[in-house]
């Protein structure tokens, strides 16, 4: 998403870019160990696509579907932590935060 913001991409373009990058990195993380075990790159890629391709597709469909149906859901955990710490939208802490809270 940082790359999409940097280049000023639309929401749709940023989701497509994110899916492509997740596929690339997901497949790479599966291929690398096999290549280290003396598989050829082609055989390793084929094995990973067969073994993990469907899993990656299902994960992407649900993640993108969730982002479309509930916009902003990916940032929710960050927002909850910021609210609990008393941080405003400007990034400035509230004056009445709990002083004994450990951060």
N, C-alpha and C positions, 0 to 999 in steps of 0.2 A: 504494500500500500504506500510505503514511503516513495518508491520509485514512481508510482502513478501520480502522487501529489507533486513530486519534483517535476515531472513532465506535463502536468496539468491535464491528465487524462480524465475522461468522463467516468461516471460510476460503472457503466457497462464495460468500458475498455479496461478499467482497473481490475474488475472481477475476472475478465478474460485473461489479462496478464498474470494475475495471481494464480489462476488455475493452471496456466501453462508452466509457470515457475514451480508450482507444487508438484506437477507431474515430473518435470525434469529432475528436481531434487529428490523426490520420492523414488524414482527409478534409479538415480545415481547411488542413493544410499543402499539400494538392494544389489546393484551391479558390482560395486567396488569390492565387497567381500568375496564375491565369486571370482572376480578377476584375480584377486590376491591368491585364491586357491587354484590358480592355473587354468581356469576356464578361459576360452576365447571370449572376446568382448561380445561377439555375435551370439554365442550360446548363452552367455550370462544374461544379456539383454532379453533374449527370448524366454529364458526361464523366469526372469523377474516379471516380465509382462504377463506371462501365463499365470504366475503365482499371485502377483499383487495388483495386476491391472484392474481387475474387477473391484477389488477393495478400494483402490484409489478413486475409481469412477463413482462408486456409491458414496464414499466420504465427500467427494466434491459436490455431488448432486444435493446431498443433505445440507452441506455448509452453505452453498450458494442459495439454495431454496430458503434456508433460514434467514440469510441476509436480505433476501428480497421480501420475504413475508414480514420480518421484524427488523426494519432498518435500525442501525445503531447497536445491535445486540453484541457485536464483537467488542465494542468499547465499554460495555456495561460493567465488567469487573473493575476497570480502571476508574470509572465514574463512582462506583460504590466506595472504593478506597479513598478517593479524593473527598467525597462527601463525609465519610467517617472522620477524616483528618481535618475537616473544616476548611477545605480549600475552595475558593470561589472560582468562577469562570476566568477571572483575570489572573489567577495563580496566587493571589494574596490570601493568607490565612485570615479567618474570622478573628475578631477581637475576643470573642467569648469561648474559645476552645478550651478543652480540658487541659490544664497545665500539667497534670500528673500523667498524661498519656505518654507511653513510651513509643517512640518511632523508630 
